[in-house]
Amino acid sequence: MNNQSIPSHHLDKKPQGIARITKAFGYSLRGLAATYKNEAAFRQELWLYAVLFPIILLLPASTTDKMLLFAVNTLVLIVELLNSAIEAIVDMASPDYHRLAGMAKDIGSAAVLISLLLVATLWTIVILRCYF
């Protein structure tokens, strides 16, 4: 394969070590910012996360229960980021309606729903254990 058939950005020397980590961190922040700017569901879930975090700290619950609440609340954000990525790539690849594109988006949405149901279930269990 000659160099003319390889995109120029692939010919550049890739960063190594701390430079690679720094670049990756920057890309991650850019992804978070883009998701926050463009995805209402992510904004809502992030604000809910911000409200629930201090409540987790103040709950008269075990450290294990608090860590589980923190983990499942964080899981919702992770799943929403993945769902947003799926939606973006599907919209780019299939701007017209396609049954499989719709199915991919629905499956991503279902993953978010299941993560939210997990949050609601765990919060209910912890609250019941704390106060009843």
N, C-alpha and C positions, 0 to 999 in steps of 0.2 A: 504494500500500500504506500503510495507516495504522499508527501506532506500536503499536496494541493487538495486532496480529498478529505483531509482532516480539518474540522473547524479550528480557526486560529486560537480560540480560547482553550482548546485541548492541548495545544502545543506549548502553552505557557507552563513554566515550572509551577507545580502545585505547592502551596505553602505546607510546611512541616512544623511539627511541634506546637509551641505556643502560638505561632502565627496562624496555624490551621484552626486551633481552638478559638482564637479571637475572631477569626472570620466566621466560623460556624456560629458563634454566639451572636454576632451581628446579624447573620441571616435569620436566626431564631427570633431576635427582637423585631426584625422587619416583618416576619410572619405574624407575630403577635399583634403588632401595630396594624397591619393590613386586615387581620381578622376583626380586631376591635372596630376599625373604621367601617368595614363593609358588612359585617354580620350582626344584625340586631340580637339574635338569639345568644351569641357569644357575649355581647355587652350585658344582656340581662343576667346571664348565668354568672358572669364575673362580678357584677354588683351584688347578686345574691350571695356569692362566695364571700365577698368583703363584709357583708352583714353577718353571715353565719360564723365567720372565723372567730370574732371576739366572743360570741355566744358559746362556741365550743370551749374556749378557754375558761369561761365563767361557770360552765355547767358543773354541778356536783357529781361528776361521773368519774369512773376509773380512767387512768392514763390510757389503758387499752381501748376503752370506748372512745375517748377523745381522739386517739390516733386513727381509729377506724372511721370516725366522722370526717376527720381531715382528709383521709385517703379517698373516701367515696366522693366527697365534694370536689376534690382535685380531679378525680376520674371523670366527672362530668365535663370539666374544662378540656381535658385531653380528648375525650370522645368528640366533643363539639369541634375542636380543631381538626381532627381527622375527617369528620363529616363535612366541614367547610372545604377542606382540601379535595375531597371526593366531588363535591358540587362544582368547585372551580374547574377541575380537570374535565368533568363531564360536560360542563357548559362550553368549554373551549373545543373539545373533541366533537361534540354533537350539538351545534347551535339550534338545529331543528329537532322537533320531538322525535324520539326513538324509544320504543318500548324498553329496551335494555338500559338506556340512559335514565329513564324514569325509575326503573327498578333499582338501579345503583343508588340513586338519590333517596328512594324510599327505604332501602336497607340501611343507609347511613343514618337517616332520621330515626329508624327503629332502634339503632344502637344508642342514640341519644336518649330516646324514651326509656329504654331499659336501664340506662345508668341513672336517670332521674327517679325511676321507680325504686331502684336500689337505695338511693339517697333517702327517699321518703320512708321506706321500710326501716332502714337503720335508725333514722332520727326518731321514728315512732317507738322503736324498741328501747333506745337509750332514754328517751323522755319518760317512758313508762317505768323503766327500772329506777330512774332517779327520783321520781315523785309519787309512785304508787306501790 
